[in-house]
């Protein structure tokens, strides 16, 4: 099962018989998709031999509740694989206080979930009784002019989008003037020849016990 399968960009490449699950299900060619929350999986105990989640736990209100359900529907010795982010790992050069403020706004605007869940994966998997938990980290570095330009354009566009401006203003986090300054800061940063950004992506593997402890 691929939890949080979205349009199936990963799901369709998984081997064997695969089921996708998403809160907003869309059709995936050749893959049955179920609409449900990860914290309330519509399957009996010990159903799946392998369960996968990518960029899901950062969005949920209770990651532990989701993993309890994963543990419940996992067959004995099933493998569970998870990938997720940790915004706290980002390193940017040169430092720009407006961009730093923008990242703070974006994190506070995520009213549900935890964008630093990557560092918690080991504890979360251990807490639901998985065996052989293994954590790995993959670093990403953007340092070329095209990479920096593309990232800055993407990030800056969020602060210019009327919907985003209205949303954060409604939450009392920012205002149109500050959001415009942050967008301009992204543009200025992208033109700095020393600009660089690095961050980390966490992956975790664990196995359901061969039998209950």
C-alpha positions in Angstrom: 0.0 0.0 0.0 1.1 3.5 -0.9 -0.4 5.9 1.7 -0.7 9.4 0.3 -0.3 8.2 -3.2 -1.5 11.4 -4.9 -1.5 11.0 -8.7 0.5 7.8 -8.5 3.9 9.1 -9.7 5.6 6.7 -7.3 2.7 4.2 -6.8 2.6 3.0 -10.4 6.3 2.0 -10.3 6.0 -0.2 -7.1 6.3 -3.9 -7.7 3.6 -6.5 -7.1 0.0 -5.9 -6.3 -0.3 -2.3 -5.1 -3.1 -0.3 -3.6 -3.0 3.5 -3.4 -4.7 5.5 -0.6 -5.2 9.2 -0.4 -7.6 11.6 1.3 -8.3 13.1 -2.2 -8.2 10.0 -4.4 -7.6 10.3 -8.2 -7.6 7.5 -10.7 -4.3 5.8 -11.4 -4.0 3.5 -14.4 -3.8 -0.1 -13.3 -3.8 0.7 -9.6 -6.9 0.6 -7.3 -7.1 3.7 -5.1 -9.0 4.1 -1.9 -10.1 7.3 -0.3 -9.4 7.4 3.4 -7.4 9.1 6.2 -4.1 7.5 7.2 -5.2 7.5 10.8 -8.3 5.3 10.0 -7.3 2.7 7.4 -10.3 0.8 6.0 -8.5 -2.6 6.0 -8.4 -5.5 8.5 -5.4 -6.4 10.6 -2.4 -7.9 9.0 -3.3 -7.1 5.4 -0.1 -5.8 3.7 3.3 -7.1 3.2 4.8 -3.7 2.4 3.6 -0.2 3.3 5.1 3.0 1.9 4.6 6.7 2.7 6.4 9.6 1.1 6.0 13.2 2.2 2.9 12.3 4.2 3.6 12.6 7.9 4.6 16.3 7.6 1.0 17.0 6.8 -0.9 15.0 9.4 -2.1 16.1 12.8 -1.0 13.0 14.6 1.8 11.1 13.0 1.8 8.5 15.8 -1.9 7.7 15.1 -1.1 7.1 11.5 1.8 4.8 12.3 -0.3 2.8 14.8 -2.7 2.1 11.9 0.2 1.2 9.7 1.4 -1.2 12.3 -2.1 -2.7 12.7 -2.6 -3.5 8.9 1.0 -4.7 8.5 1.5 -8.5 8.2 4.1 -10.1 10.4 7.5 -9.3 9.1 6.1 -6.6 6.7 8.4 -3.8 5.7 7.4 -0.2 6.3 9.2 2.6 4.3 8.9 6.3 5.0 10.4 9.4 3.5 9.9 12.9 4.8 11.3 16.3 5.3 12.9 18.4 8.0 12.8 22.1 7.3 15.3 22.6 10.2 18.1 21.1 8.1 18.1 23.9 5.5 21.3 25.9 5.1 21.3 29.0 2.9 24.0 31.3 1.9 24.2 34.2 2.0 21.8 34.8 4.9 18.9 37.1 4.2 16.7 38.1 7.1 13.7 38.6 4.8 14.0 35.0 3.5 14.4 33.7 7.0 11.2 35.6 8.0 9.5 34.0 5.0 10.4 30.5 6.1 9.1 31.3 9.5 5.8 32.4 8.0 5.5 29.3 5.8 6.1 27.0 8.8 3.6 28.8 11.0 1.0 28.8 8.1 1.1 25.0 8.2 -1.7 24.8 10.8 -1.6 21.0 10.7 1.4 18.7 10.6 5.1 18.9 11.4 7.6 20.1 8.8 10.5 18.9 11.0 9.2 15.3 11.3 12.3 13.8 9.6 14.3 14.0 12.9 11.5 12.2 14.7 11.1 9.2 12.4 13.3 6.8 14.5 11.3 7.5 17.7 8.0 7.3 15.9 8.7 3.9 14.3 10.2 2.5 17.5 7.1 3.7 19.5 4.7 1.6 17.5 6.8 -1.5 18.0 8.6 -1.9 14.6 11.8 -3.9 14.5 15.2 -3.2 12.9 14.5 0.5 12.5 17.0 2.1 10.1 17.3 5.8 9.3 19.1 7.3 6.4 19.6 10.9 5.2 20.0 12.2 1.7 21.5 15.6 1.2 20.5 18.0 -1.6 22.6 20.9 -2.7 21.5 23.6 -5.2 24.4 25.7 -6.3 24.2 26.3 -10.1 22.7 29.4 -11.6 19.7 27.5 -13.2 19.0 25.6 -9.9 19.2 28.7 -7.8 17.0 30.7 -10.2 14.4 28.0 -10.4 14.2 27.6 -6.7 14.0 31.3 -6.0 11.3 31.8 -8.6 9.2 29.0 -7.1 9.7 30.1 -3.5 9.2 33.8 -4.3 6.0 33.2 -6.3 4.3 31.9 -3.1 4.7 35.3 -1.4 3.3 37.1 -4.4 0.2 34.8 -4.8 -2.9 36.7 -3.8 -4.3 33.6 -2.2 -1.3 33.1 0.0 -1.2 36.8 1.0 -4.8 36.6 2.0 -4.3 33.3 3.8 -1.4 34.5 6.0 -3.1 37.8 6.6 -6.2 36.0 7.8 -4.0 34.1 10.3 -2.4 37.3 11.5 1.0 36.1 10.4 1.9 38.8 7.9 0.6 41.4 5.5 0.9 42.3 1.9 3.8 44.7 2.4 5.9 42.2 4.2 5.1 39.4 1.8 6.2 41.6 -1.1 9.5 42.4 0.6 10.1 38.7 1.0 9.4 38.0 -2.7 11.9 40.7 -3.6 14.4 39.2 -1.3 14.2 35.9 -3.1 14.8 37.6 -6.4 17.8 39.5 -5.0 19.2 36.3 -3.4 19.0 34.4 -6.7 21.3 37.0 -8.4 24.0 36.6 -5.8 26.9 34.6 -7.4 27.6 32.9 -4.1 24.0 31.7 -3.5 23.7 28.1 -2.3 21.1 26.1 -0.5 21.4 22.6 1.1 18.9 20.5 2.9 18.2 16.9 4.0 15.6 14.3 3.2 15.1 11.6 5.8 14.1 8.0 5.0 13.2 5.3 7.5 12.7 1.5 7.3 11.2 -0.7 9.9 9.7 -4.2 10.0 6.6 -5.5 11.8 7.6 -8.1 14.3 7.3 -11.8 13.2 4.8 -12.1 16.1 3.4 -9.7 18.7 5.7 -9.0 21.6 
